Structures are given as C-alpha cells and as structure tokens.
Amino acid sequence: MNAIIKKYPKGIPAIGLKPIDVVDIKDSKFWNDAMVGAFWLNFDLFNQVNYGFENTTITKVSGFDENPTSSLIEIHGRIPSLIHKGDYFSMGRVWIVRMNSTGESLSDFQNFRFVLKLKVIMEYRNNKRYLKIYELTPFVTMDRQLFRIQHGYDDSH
C-alpha cells in the first residue's frame, strides 16, 4: 500500500484509482441551526479541497486473509500534515446582534492518525473477483489542529 501511495499520488485512471494529492470534497453544511431565538448559527463550507494524503504512511493492515468477507479489515495509518482549504459563508445571531461572514478557511491537522474498519463482500464482474466495501467506520486522532479563517470584506467605505 505504501509503495502505491508514494508512486501514484496522481492516481491510475486505467484501473479507477483516483488522485490523492488533491482531493475535492462536496459542499457541506457544517452548522445548521433553525433561524429562531436569541442564539443560532448557520455555517456552510464550499469549494473544499484536501492536500496531504500523498504523504500517508500505512502502519498496520489486518483482515486481508483467505476469506476477507468473514473478518473485519483494519487499516492503520498516519499523515504528518493534512491540509483542508475552502470557502465559507456563515450567518448567525447572538442576542440582538445579527452577524454574517464570508471568506476562506484553512485547517492543518498535524500528526493525523487513523484506523479504518471495513466490512466487505465479494463481487464478481467480468469473471474476476472484487471486494466491495459495505461498511466503513473511521477513527481519527491528531496532535493538534491549526485553524485560520480570513474574512472577506469591503474596506472602501
């Protein structure tokens, strides 16, 4: 696994392996309170991308035995620095003060460690056997997160 990660960070389109050096993430609502009462917040993330997966080191793999469908597969790994960049839009209320903000956000997850627990089934296509993941449970820890937001504003007034 480590050799493939290091050798093919741009993926291998011929076999369907997607790039891992730049990973797009779909738009999401990070926080979505109902707009009622004295305190509420809506926080949307868009144009998101992650960098750093190409520096992943797989530290342990278990469960890939003769019949992987009968066991739990675990993949343990570490990423020195996982960068998440994107744009955001937020709107909220604190007592009588309404707020809104847009801008760019950047998070650096340092010494990011993960354990992926997978359950798989066997699939047959074109006379070949494939494993299909039907359940994935991730566990993550990190030493620290650096977070920066840069607000967009018009200072011409």
C-alpha positions in Angstrom: 0.0 0.0 0.0 2.8 2.4 0.9 4.6 1.9 -2.4 1.4 2.6 -4.4 0.6 5.8 -2.3 4.2 7.1 -2.9 4.4 6.1 -6.6 0.9 7.1 -7.8 -0.2 10.3 -6.0 -2.0 11.4 -9.2 -3.9 8.1 -9.3 -4.1 5.4 -12.0 -7.1 6.2 -14.2 -6.8 2.9 -16.1 -7.8 1.0 -13.0 -10.1 3.6 -11.5 -7.6 4.8 -8.8 -8.4 8.4 -8.1 -5.7 11.1 -7.3 -4.9 11.5 -3.7 -2.6 14.6 -3.8 -5.6 16.9 -4.2 -9.0 15.6 -3.0 -12.1 17.6 -3.7 -14.8 17.4 -1.1 -18.5 18.1 -1.7 -20.1 21.3 -0.3 -21.5 20.8 3.2 -23.4 22.5 6.0 -21.0 22.5 9.0 -23.6 24.0 11.3 -27.3 24.5 10.5 -29.4 25.8 13.4 -33.0 26.9 12.9 -33.1 30.7 12.5 -35.2 31.2 15.6 -34.4 32.5 19.1 -31.6 34.6 20.5 -28.8 32.2 19.5 -28.3 30.4 16.2 -25.7 29.8 13.6 -25.5 28.6 10.0 -22.1 27.7 8.6 -21.6 26.4 5.1 -18.4 25.1 3.5 -17.9 25.1 -0.3 -15.0 24.9 -2.8 -13.3 22.5 -0.4 -10.1 20.5 -1.1 -7.7 18.4 1.0 -4.0 18.2 0.5 -1.5 15.7 2.1 -3.0 12.3 1.5 0.1 11.5 -0.7 2.2 11.6 2.5 0.2 8.9 4.2 2.1 6.0 5.8 0.2 2.8 6.3 1.4 1.4 9.7 -0.7 -1.8 10.0 -3.2 -3.8 7.9 -5.1 -6.8 9.2 -8.0 -8.9 7.9 -6.9 -9.4 4.3 -6.8 -13.2 4.8 -8.0 -16.0 2.6 -11.6 -15.0 3.1 -11.7 -11.3 3.8 -15.6 -11.3 3.8 -15.6 -13.3 7.1 -13.3 -10.9 9.0 -13.1 -7.3 9.9 -10.4 -5.5 7.8 -8.4 -2.8 9.6 -6.1 -0.3 8.0 -4.0 1.9 10.4 -2.1 4.9 9.1 -0.6 8.3 9.7 -0.4 11.6 7.8 2.1 14.2 9.1 0.1 17.2 7.9 -3.4 17.1 6.4 -4.5 20.4 4.9 -8.1 21.3 4.4 -8.8 24.5 2.4 -12.1 26.0 1.4 -14.5 28.9 1.4 -17.2 29.5 3.9 -20.4 31.5 4.5 -21.8 32.0 8.0 -24.8 33.8 9.4 -25.9 33.9 12.9 -27.5 35.8 15.8 -26.2 36.4 19.4 -29.0 38.1 21.3 -30.0 41.2 19.3 -26.8 41.2 17.1 -27.1 39.6 13.7 -23.8 38.5 12.1 -22.7 37.3 8.7 -19.3 36.5 7.3 -17.7 35.0 4.2 -14.1 34.1 3.4 -11.5 31.5 3.2 -10.7 28.8 5.8 -7.6 26.7 6.3 -7.1 23.8 8.7 -3.8 22.0 9.3 -4.4 18.7 11.1 -1.0 17.7 12.4 0.1 14.2 13.1 -3.2 12.9 11.8 -3.7 9.2 12.7 -6.5 7.0 11.5 -7.9 3.5 11.8 -10.3 2.4 9.1 -12.5 -0.6 10.0 -14.1 -2.2 6.9 -16.6 -4.9 6.2 -16.6 -6.2 2.6 -18.5 -8.5 0.3 -17.2 -10.4 -2.7 -18.5 -9.2 -6.1 -17.9 -11.0 -9.5 -17.6 -8.9 -12.6 -16.2 -10.0 -16.0 -15.1 -13.3 -14.4 -13.0 -11.5 -11.8 -13.4 -11.2 -8.0 -13.6 -7.8 -6.4 -14.1 -6.7 -2.8 -16.9 -4.1 -2.3 -16.9 -2.1 0.9 -20.4 -2.1 2.5 -19.5 -0.7 5.9 -16.7 1.7 6.8 -16.0 3.0 10.3 -13.2 5.6 10.6 -11.5 6.5 13.9 -9.2 9.6 13.8 -6.9 11.3 16.3 -4.4 14.2 15.9 -1.8 16.0 17.9 -3.2 19.5 17.1 -5.2 21.5 14.6 -4.2 24.9 13.3 -7.2 26.8 12.1 -7.3 30.1 10.2 -10.2 32.0 8.7 -9.8 35.0 6.5 -12.9 37.2 6.3 -13.9 38.8 3.1 -14.9 42.4 3.5 -15.1 45.7 1.6 -12.9 48.4 3.1 -13.7 51.1 0.5 -16.2 52.9 2.9 
